[in-house]
Amino acid sequence: MNIAIIYGSVRNNRQGIKAARFIEKKLKKKEYKTTLIDPLEIEIPLLHKVYKEYEADNAPENLKKIHQILKEADGFVIVSAEYNHTPPPALINIIDHFLPEFLYKPSGIVTYSAGPFGGVRSLHTLRSLMAEVGAPSIPTAFPISKVQDAFDEEGNAIEKAYNERVEKFLKEFDWYLNALKNHRQTNPM
């Protein structure tokens, strides 16, 4: 399975990248192929037209790169902060540029915050957005409280409970990945 991890923070001293690396490591350990889309590494313009509105090969190179990653993905893990109870603008900007690339593929949502609530208030917005673009989220979410203390810079869990908690999330994500991939293959739209 091929998984695109979409991370959305561009703030200085961002801590959520540790959570994205943690998820990436856990997925690789389960032998998934992963690609991390980080808006600091793959910059894209603010949305003024979606990818499919560009003529032939006239899209910006970074949009082409993300298009290919999303198109080849069997599913998505969204890693999101909570800014004023909503996902960060950079994350929404990435998702809003694309549509057919997401269709009929599952998403798993990881939220985080510096405080005790783990970014869960942004979860509702993300569930609606991912359903709207055709990549419905799995029922289980993976909230991370005090992200700055939960992982080291490489994405290893300092709070060991995260190693156990992530297993339920990934098991459910795997079920949806297989179910939707099998259905896409046997019943193409």
Secondary structure as UniProt FT lines:
FT   STRAND          2..7
FT   TURN            12..13
FT   HELIX           16..29
FT   TURN            30..31
FT   STRAND          33..37
FT   TURN            39..41
FT   HELIX           51..53
FT   TURN            56..57
FT   HELIX           61..72
FT   STRAND          75..80
FT   TURN            84..85
FT   HELIX           89..96
FT   HELIX           100..102
FT   TURN            103..104
FT   STRAND          107..112
FT   TURN            116..119
FT   HELIX           120..132
FT   TURN            133..134
FT   STRAND          142..144
FT   HELIX           147..150
FT   TURN            153..154
FT   HELIX           161..186
//
